[in-house]
Amino acid sequence: MSDPRPTRASDETFDASAFEDRAPSVGHLLRQRIADTPDNIAYSYPSGVAWAELTWAQIGERVWALAAGLVELGVQPEDRVALASSTRIEWVLADYAIMAAGAATTTIYPTSISDDVAFITDNSGSKLVIAEDADQVDKLREVRDAIPGVTHVVAIDTDGVDLDDWVISFEDVEARGAAALAADPGVVDARIDGTGPSSLATIIYTSGTTGRPKGVRLRHDTWTYQGAAIRATGMLSAEDVHYLWLPLSHVFAKVLLLISTDVGMQTAVDGRIDKIVDNLGEVRPTFMAAAPRIFEKVYGKISLGMEEEGGAKAKIFDFASKAARDYSRALSDNRTPGLLLGVRHKIADKLVFGKVRDRFGGRVRFFISGSAALNRDIADWFNGAGLPILEGYGLTETSAAATVNRPYALRVGTVGWPTPQTEIKIAEDGEILIRGEHVMEGYHNNPEATAEVLTEDGWFHSGDIGEVDADGFLKITDRKKDLFKTSNGKYVAPSIIESTFKGLCPYVGQFLVHGESRQFVTALITLDEEAIKPWAEANGLPDASYTEIVSSLQAREMVQSYVDELNAGLNRHEQIKKFHILGRDLTVEDGELTPSLKMRRKVVADKFKGDIEEMYPS
């Protein structure tokens, strides 16, 4: 392969001073943040019916105690400590403490099955596991023989947990550490001072959409780079309030912790997905990050609500939505909205979107979307509503962000400019290559897999197909491995089709496009149980079960109408000729979705092979 021409980052106004005298490690960064703004609120979290707060100084006290406790338990520099928990304040404290002790955090999704927990814990060489509750402890007890290197399990919530020599409490570790600090106040600072930029900070296992998860080794300088890079863009500051609900086991959420430490902003932490909308009104954040599915569900709920209202409200909503999209597209195309469009947009804002923004707390400056493609129509709707979604791009192997749209440079349909000091280039086959300080060290104990994706001169092969426009904005067109060719020799990019359909149909759960070496393209579809029940009641199926609803003639006709709408915008060889609605939604527990809710395409295609075959002539 010849060397393609690298594209230079278009953000020429970034503050280069953010990279000067960068902290050598996350521990150094946290220690400096505590010294600079000890009395500022660092984190808030739900406590009973209210929200409790911790200043940076209070964060320091608890982190130092926990770190000293880990040292007392025998944790050495670069030892791995696994974290199996949902997003909560203790996750934050533990992660900081692990790195302050000079060790490295291994993240485990709380939804992971026992076999995966055993594999990740053993493969990473984790010496200690911090587990959220009785369910997580039980999984670890079940696989104890398979994880002989684990000396202790630390339970955060001890309700229902039998404590013994192997399983101890989070409070016990903190108390041990406090006693150790009283005897030797410098024990944690010594560990921090002994940690450098190239020290191992984190191992995060890939989602495993195509096989066994691989452990991505991320150094301290990958994280300190990310904080400095975002601060350099000026996107965020100490005045911002961040609402964090994403799973901290995932790189997307993990990077946000480091960014908050670097810029010194306040973060509200609550991993309960069912509380997102309510919390937005209480926390009143200035920004929030989420996966596209959240924005799809929010938009679907609002649009369905207006559709059910009918009459004048539905007509006003349709008018406002069109005005929002037209306005957003004009801005994204660098066009000045005309006078008439400007008037329409102001009316729409007064009648509809002011109320929507108030529902989200009234202070949101922008959202950030990542981990999968965001539907263009939904992005334009939010952008035109005064709630811009800044789509970004990155992988676990690039410690999350490699590119991101800016509040001052947003082009809907792209994933933005490279982050400062990041290089992006497009290979001859269209694959996106990435180089920068945030790129992984390699896969843990897997040099063969590392060599497949990482060149000697530091270019990471992303596996994604994309293009860079004349203004430097990167656009993702598909996953390299997901592209398929029909028997007619035509290439199909399934993820674009799937994303488009999710923007059209508010009832869809999952949508899998199939057609490799086939004469035409088909789709497997699941319907969202929460959204489909009200629809069923309004369409003659008030008491029907989920299975009865999705197998009904009414549901098939409804889905067909959205498929027809989808096909109208596709090339002939891309159009969905047949589809099948599955009798249930896909789940993490059945191995069809990754813990970060990405579809395991091969697993789904293999599991429902019979349904696929029935759509093709024998």
Buried (B, 14 or more C-beta within 10 A) or exposed (E): EEEBEBBEBBBEEBEEEBBEEBBBBBBBBBBBBBEEBBEBBBBBBBEEEEBEBBBBBBBBBBBBBBBBBBBBBEBEBEBBBBBBBBBBBBBBBBBBBBBBBBBBBBBBBBBBBBEBBBBBBBBBBBBBBBBBBBEBBBBBBEBEEBBEEBBBBBBBBBEEBEEEEBBBBBEBBBEBBBEBBEEEEEBBBEBBBEBEBEBBBBBBBBBBBEEEBBBBBBBBBBBBBBBBBBBBBBBBEBEBBBBBBBBBBBBBBBBBBBBBBBBBBBBBBBBEBEEBBEBBEBBBBBBBBBBBBBBBBBBBBBBBEBBEEEEEBBEBBEBBBBBBBBBBBBBBEEEEBEEEBBEBBEBBBEBBBBEBBEEBBEBBBBBBBBBBBBBBBBBBBBBBBBBBBBBBBBBBBBBBBBBBBBBEBBBBBBBBBBBBBBBBBBBEEBBBBBBBBBBBBBBBEBEEBBEEBBEEEEBBBBBBBBBBEEEBBBBBBBBBEBBBBBEEEBEBBBBBBBBBBBBBBBBBBBBBBBBBEBEBBBBBBBBBBEBBBEBBEEBEBEEBEBEEBBBBEBBBEBBEEBBEEBBEEBEEBBBBBBBBBBEBBBEBEEBBBBBBBBBBBEBBBEBBEEBBEEBBEE
